[in-house]
Amino acid sequence: ILLKALAHTQSVVERRNTIPILANILLDASAEGVLRLTATDMEIAIVEEVPGVQVARPGRTTAPAATLYEIVRKLPDGATIELDHKGGDAPLALRAGKFNTTLQVLPVEDFPSMTEGSLPHQFKIEAARLRGMIDRTRFAISTEETRYYLNGIYFHVAESEGRKVMRAAATDGHRLARVEEDLPEGAGGMPGVIIPRKTINELRKLAEETRDEIEMRLSDTKVSFRIGPVSLTSKLIDGTFPDYERVIPRGNDKVLEVARQPFADAVGRVAAISSERSRPVKLSIGRNHLLLTASSAEQGSAQEELDEDVVTYAAAPIEIGFQARYLADITDQVGDMLRFKFSDGSAPTVVQDAGDEGALYVLMPMRV
């Protein structure tokens, strides 16, 4: 039980930080038999409540997160752990069976509080829906720190075919991922917020462990998620997300439908010829026929054909190139059938999951 709680909390702790207290976890044992663990990096705070703890002497202390986690992880399954702190700067004693050790503590007063303040917008969203929104967009989050406002997923309320929806969007300037779901009850007035990448990754891990609804509360500057016994609070990215609707082409009239698995496998095989990080794969498309080619200066070239048993295309022939990794990121998230909408070989391309109207991707082509 303790190991699971420590796994959640210690992953927020930054390994390399200049403020010693941030390497520690705050342990708060209450008379009600609850142990509360808190960790923060000043941008995110995670609090987990562990009930059913035998508390002989209530109190609070801080302990080094990584060391505590490693010790508990290496104890045998089912071991009962006793934590004993006499107060002040006395070390924290940890005993389990015949094992015992002491850990140096830092003052509780030094531990920063990320108190939530007022979070006026509050609603619940099913864990599976939130997981789906994250999975289908987070690969497109930018890692370029200079454009900090792209370093997260933009959650906001939007209009779609006359009804209000909740949208998630992410872009790195080369591709855009946009996903929409039915608007959760009570979410209509929420502001558009950019949730940072690290918060998204921690949230995704926690959402994997529940089938229940996740409570989401937010203001213009902070967001908080309640997932069972865990609360995750985070600052939001203070910036303006670009008007991504402008880059979604509306008139792309050449439509290719291709079975996802054969296409993904073929991309992987032809791209393996090149060790370049931005490996381009050329798509040569004709009537119900697709030829994928890639080349490298060292290895020569590779190609694979897909035909009418997995390809549907009836427009004018077209040649276009994409980064192999960008294609793979999209094929990892869609169902059985991919739909590409092209204009020409140099214009942005729309990619959709043929079975899911709620997800849309835009890819910038490469010259090959």
FIVO-884714 format. One line per 8 residues: number of its first residue (from 0); their letters; for each residue x, y, z of C-alpha. Coordinates in Angstrom, 3 decimals. Example, Ala and Ser with C-alpha at 12.3 -4.5 7.8 and 13.67 -1.06 7.14 Angstrom:
2
0 = AS = 12.300/-4.500/7.800 | 13.670/-1.060/7.140
END
This chain:
368
0 = ILLKALAH = 0.000/0.000/0.000 | 2.800/2.405/0.909 | 4.811/1.478/-2.188 | 1.919/2.354/-4.504 | 1.463/5.758/-2.827 | 5.209/6.463/-2.943 | 5.347/5.496/-6.637 | 2.703/8.124/-7.412
8 = TQSVVERR = 4.220/10.890/-5.309 | 7.952/10.424/-5.900 | 7.566/10.605/-9.690 | 6.695/14.321/-9.345 | 9.949/14.999/-7.466 | 12.657/16.467/-9.690 | 15.897/14.484/-9.423 | 18.045/17.521/-10.201
16 = NTIPILAN = 16.976/20.534/-8.193 | 18.812/23.245/-6.326 | 16.323/23.425/-3.433 | 16.977/20.486/-1.063 | 13.444/20.359/0.402 | 12.003/19.632/-3.076 | 13.791/16.260/-3.044 | 11.727/15.339/0.016
24 = ILLDASAE = 8.244/14.010/0.500 | 5.999/15.391/3.267 | 4.579/12.682/5.542 | 1.582/13.670/7.666 | 0.145/11.021/9.998 | -3.196/12.027/11.547 | -4.971/10.718/14.632 | -7.776/9.453/12.330
32 = GVLRLTAT = -5.441/6.755/10.968 | -4.637/8.440/7.641 | -1.130/8.951/6.274 | -0.978/11.813/3.794 | 1.989/11.973/1.402 | 2.763/15.195/-0.489 | 5.388/15.915/-3.148 | 5.921/19.022/-5.267
40 = DMEIAIVE = 8.321/20.578/-7.764 | 6.664/24.026/-7.301 | 4.785/23.572/-10.601 | 2.856/20.402/-9.685 | 1.822/19.052/-6.297 | 0.517/15.550/-5.672 | -1.181/14.481/-2.448 | -2.176/10.897/-1.711
48 = EVPGVQVA = -4.138/9.724/1.306 | -3.426/6.239/2.659 | -6.227/5.172/5.036 | -6.170/2.354/7.567 | -2.779/3.294/9.049 | -2.068/2.556/12.737 | -1.003/5.939/14.083 | 0.422/5.695/17.600
56 = RPGRTTAP = 1.730/9.274/17.623 | 0.379/11.778/15.081 | 2.881/14.142/13.482 | 4.535/15.480/10.354 | 8.009/15.227/8.865 | 9.778/15.185/5.503 | 11.956/12.396/4.119 | 14.072/11.982/0.962
64 = AATLYEIV = 11.611/10.703/-1.642 | 13.951/8.664/-3.857 | 15.666/6.887/-0.930 | 12.392/6.099/0.856 | 10.879/4.744/-2.353 | 13.919/2.560/-3.105 | 13.931/1.080/0.411 | 10.201/0.289/0.404
72 = RKLPDGAT = 10.450/-1.103/-3.144 | 13.108/-3.594/-2.036 | 11.218/-4.858/1.015 | 9.418/-8.193/0.633 | 5.740/-8.180/-0.397 | 3.432/-8.015/2.581 | 6.057/-6.545/4.932 | 4.648/-4.211/7.567
80 = IELDHKGG = 6.541/-0.939/7.845 | 6.935/1.142/10.979 | 7.925/4.794/10.675 | 9.011/6.581/13.841 | 9.992/10.225/14.149 | 10.724/11.830/17.514 | 10.294/15.395/16.213 | 12.593/18.292/15.374
88 = DAPLALRA = 15.650/17.360/13.344 | 15.839/13.821/14.747 | 16.163/11.254/11.937 | 13.183/9.224/10.730 | 13.497/5.577/11.780 | 12.135/2.947/9.387 | 11.694/-0.633/10.534 | 10.344/-3.679/8.702
96 = GKFNTTLQ = 10.893/-7.162/10.107 | 14.614/-7.431/10.910 | 15.534/-4.479/8.701 | 15.975/-1.023/10.158 | 17.472/2.236/8.972 | 17.322/5.967/9.632 | 16.720/8.767/7.140 | 17.733/12.395/7.501
104 = VLPVEDFP = 14.784/14.790/7.583 | 14.365/18.464/6.691 | 12.081/20.921/8.530 | 8.386/20.675/7.690 | 8.233/24.499/7.708 | 10.511/24.591/4.638 | 8.148/22.412/2.588 | 6.364/24.644/0.043
112 = SMTEGSLP = 2.593/24.711/-0.020 | 0.793/24.790/-3.352 | -2.520/25.559/-1.702 | -5.181/25.464/-4.334 | -6.793/28.853/-3.748 | -10.159/29.255/-5.412 | -10.922/26.844/-8.272 | -14.407/27.993/-9.333
120 = HQFKIEAA = -15.021/25.635/-12.284 | -15.784/22.086/-11.235 | -17.028/19.018/-13.130 | -16.451/15.286/-13.544 | -15.200/13.403/-16.597 | -14.993/9.643/-17.140 | -11.440/8.351/-16.754 | -11.589/6.457/-20.080
128 = RLRGMIDR = -12.641/9.591/-21.977 | -9.894/11.691/-20.407 | -7.317/8.977/-21.159 | -8.488/8.908/-24.781 | -8.194/12.691/-25.136 | -4.656/12.632/-23.732 | -3.468/9.639/-25.782 | -4.712/11.047/-29.066
136 = TRFAISTE = -3.063/14.455/-28.595 | -0.015/14.354/-26.319 | 2.397/13.057/-28.981 | 2.004/16.405/-30.790 | 3.028/18.526/-27.757 | 6.020/20.712/-28.649 | 9.306/20.151/-26.802 | 10.692/23.513/-27.933
144 = ETRYYLNG = 11.028/25.547/-24.745 | 11.087/28.905/-26.567 | 7.472/28.399/-27.661 | 6.446/27.555/-24.109 | 2.729/28.035/-24.864 | 2.891/24.888/-27.055 | 4.419/22.761/-24.258 | 1.061/21.329/-23.191
152 = IYFHVAES = -2.436/20.323/-24.247 | -5.030/23.058/-24.733 | -8.375/22.036/-23.167 | -11.332/24.271/-24.014 | -15.026/24.425/-24.865 | -15.838/24.694/-28.590 | -18.779/24.575/-30.994 | -19.041/21.555/-33.275
160 = EGRKVMRA = -21.987/21.088/-35.632 | -24.230/23.241/-33.480 | -23.405/21.634/-30.135 | -20.877/22.438/-27.451 | -17.981/19.986/-26.995 | -14.827/19.725/-24.916 | -11.747/19.863/-27.108 | -8.106/18.980/-26.559
168 = AATDGHRL = -5.505/20.290/-29.012 | -1.721/20.041/-29.245 | 0.735/21.171/-31.905 | 4.476/21.490/-32.419 | 4.211/23.519/-35.615 | 4.744/20.445/-37.836 | 1.587/18.569/-36.881 | -1.646/19.246/-35.059
176 = ARVEEDLP = -3.798/16.840/-33.059 | -7.372/17.849/-32.204 | -9.823/15.632/-30.326 | -13.322/16.360/-29.080 | -15.685/14.669/-26.632 | -19.173/15.421/-25.343 | -19.034/18.357/-22.942 | -19.105/17.114/-19.319
184 = EGAGGMPG = -22.000/18.421/-17.257 | -20.986/21.660/-15.549 | -17.993/22.358/-17.817 | -19.725/24.945/-20.046 | -18.199/27.994/-18.337 | -14.611/26.725/-18.049 | -11.845/28.940/-19.456 | -9.495/27.560/-22.118
192 = VIIPRKTI = -6.417/26.222/-20.281 | -3.013/24.866/-21.370 | -2.050/21.943/-19.112 | 1.753/21.394/-19.071 | 3.359/18.240/-20.485 | 4.647/16.923/-17.130 | 1.201/17.311/-15.551 | -0.380/15.532/-18.531
200 = NELRKLAE = 2.029/12.595/-18.145 | 1.413/12.272/-14.398 | -2.354/12.572/-14.914 | -2.280/9.884/-17.611 | -0.514/7.434/-15.257 | -3.057/8.073/-12.491 | -6.039/7.855/-14.873 | -4.838/4.382/-15.944
208 = ETRDEIEM = -5.541/3.084/-12.440 | -9.215/4.012/-12.142 | -12.482/3.240/-13.890 | -14.318/5.938/-11.936 | -14.988/9.525/-12.871 | -12.186/12.043/-12.361 | -13.101/15.302/-10.686 | -11.585/18.301/-12.439
216 = RLSDTKVS = -11.453/21.762/-10.872 | -9.816/24.799/-12.384 | -9.286/28.532/-12.480 | -7.389/30.709/-14.970 | -4.059/29.803/-13.383 | -4.415/26.356/-11.763 | -6.029/22.982/-12.339 | -6.687/20.168/-9.886
224 = FRIGPVSL = -7.663/16.542/-10.518 | -9.092/14.200/-7.918 | -8.498/10.544/-8.828 | -9.628/8.283/-5.988 | -7.311/8.954/-3.005 | -4.958/11.132/-5.087 | -5.131/14.882/-5.731 | -2.941/16.341/-8.476
232 = TSKLIDGT = -2.695/20.153/-8.574 | -0.775/22.035/-11.239 | -0.047/25.517/-12.432 | -1.244/26.188/-15.973 | 0.915/27.511/-18.798 | 0.515/31.277/-18.820 | 0.230/31.971/-22.531 | -2.155/32.080/-25.468
240 = FPDYERVI = -2.604/28.940/-27.528 | -2.598/29.764/-31.261 | -5.799/29.791/-33.310 | -5.247/26.252/-34.585 | -8.530/26.197/-36.569 | -6.856/28.435/-39.152 | -4.343/25.729/-40.123 | -6.953/23.002/-40.678
248 = PRGNDKVL = -7.472/22.847/-44.462 | -11.135/22.794/-45.479 | -10.907/22.090/-49.218 | -8.738/18.964/-49.411 | -10.656/16.876/-51.958 | -8.336/13.927/-52.708 | -9.286/11.155/-50.267 | -7.202/8.059/-49.505
256 = EVARQPFA = -8.497/5.350/-47.186 | -6.026/2.694/-46.085 | -6.153/-0.109/-43.505 | -4.171/1.032/-40.468 | -2.140/-2.073/-39.628 | -0.775/-2.858/-43.111 | 0.014/0.835/-43.604 | 1.764/1.184/-40.219
264 = DAVGRVAA = 3.809/-1.987/-40.827 | 4.833/-0.838/-44.319 | 5.895/2.615/-43.035 | 8.013/0.934/-40.346 | 9.708/-1.401/-42.822 | 10.606/1.166/-45.492 | 11.682/3.764/-42.897 | 14.090/1.253/-41.308
272 = ISSERSRP = 16.472/1.869/-44.249 | 17.399/5.274/-42.873 | 18.887/6.168/-39.488 | 17.946/9.851/-39.797 | 15.725/11.095/-36.989 | 13.446/12.877/-39.455 | 13.222/9.936/-41.866 | 11.003/10.905/-44.782
280 = VKLSIGRN = 8.701/8.351/-46.401 | 7.267/9.163/-49.840 | 3.684/8.145/-50.643 | 2.978/7.713/-54.368 | -0.774/7.310/-54.674 | -2.740/6.156/-57.700 | -6.111/4.500/-58.223 | -6.569/2.022/-55.315
288 = HLLLTASS = -2.784/1.755/-55.108 | -0.141/3.117/-52.732 | 3.646/2.878/-53.099 | 5.761/3.778/-50.063 | 9.464/4.546/-50.612 | 12.351/5.714/-48.446 | 16.036/6.120/-49.188 | 19.282/6.797/-47.388
296 = AEQGSAQE = 22.737/7.781/-48.609 | 24.325/4.777/-46.829 | 21.799/2.016/-47.434 | 20.149/2.782/-50.766 | 16.349/2.605/-50.980 | 13.371/0.520/-49.840 | 9.819/0.352/-51.117 | 6.561/-1.455/-50.457
304 = ELDEDVVT = 3.301/-1.550/-52.398 | -0.212/-1.660/-50.966 | -3.099/-2.267/-53.333 | -6.855/-2.459/-53.531 | -7.402/-5.044/-50.798 | -6.287/-2.373/-48.251 | -6.321/0.902/-50.278 | -9.218/2.987/-51.631
312 = YAAAPIEI = -8.382/6.036/-53.785 | -10.174/7.404/-56.852 | -8.755/10.946/-57.352 | -5.864/12.170/-59.496 | -2.448/10.611/-58.747 | -0.360/12.438/-56.123 | 3.102/12.164/-54.554 | 3.725/13.463/-51.025
320 = GFQARYLA = 6.299/12.882/-48.266 | 5.936/12.735/-44.463 | 8.214/12.135/-41.511 | 7.956/8.435/-40.651 | 7.736/9.100/-36.913 | 4.816/11.498/-37.369 | 2.913/8.867/-39.357 | 3.663/6.247/-36.675
328 = DITDQVGD = 2.459/8.554/-33.882 | -0.934/8.866/-35.597 | -1.299/5.196/-36.589 | -0.657/4.265/-32.927 | -3.827/6.142/-31.924 | -6.416/5.319/-34.570 | -8.743/2.382/-35.222 | -8.825/0.023/-38.208
336 = MLRFKFSD = -8.980/2.538/-41.061 | -7.045/5.754/-41.788 | -8.432/8.528/-43.969 | -6.056/11.028/-45.606 | -7.380/14.183/-47.297 | -4.871/15.826/-49.657 | -4.842/19.032/-51.672 | -1.444/18.667/-53.370
344 = GSAPTVVQ = 2.060/17.405/-52.594 | 3.147/20.514/-50.678 | -0.005/21.523/-48.751 | -1.037/20.471/-45.221 | -2.818/17.105/-45.137 | -5.772/16.161/-42.940 | -5.615/12.686/-41.363 | -8.601/11.114/-39.620
352 = DAGDEGAL = -9.628/7.898/-37.973 | -12.327/6.768/-40.418 | -14.318/5.340/-37.497 | -13.963/8.282/-35.090 | -15.274/11.687/-36.143 | -13.990/13.223/-32.887 | -10.283/12.992/-33.771 | -8.514/15.034/-36.454
360 = YVLMPMRV = -4.839/15.463/-37.299 | -3.017/17.863/-39.624 | 0.419/16.937/-40.996 | 2.839/19.212/-42.823 | 4.460/17.350/-45.728 | 8.243/17.035/-46.297 | 10.102/17.403/-49.569 | 11.461/14.007/-50.623
END
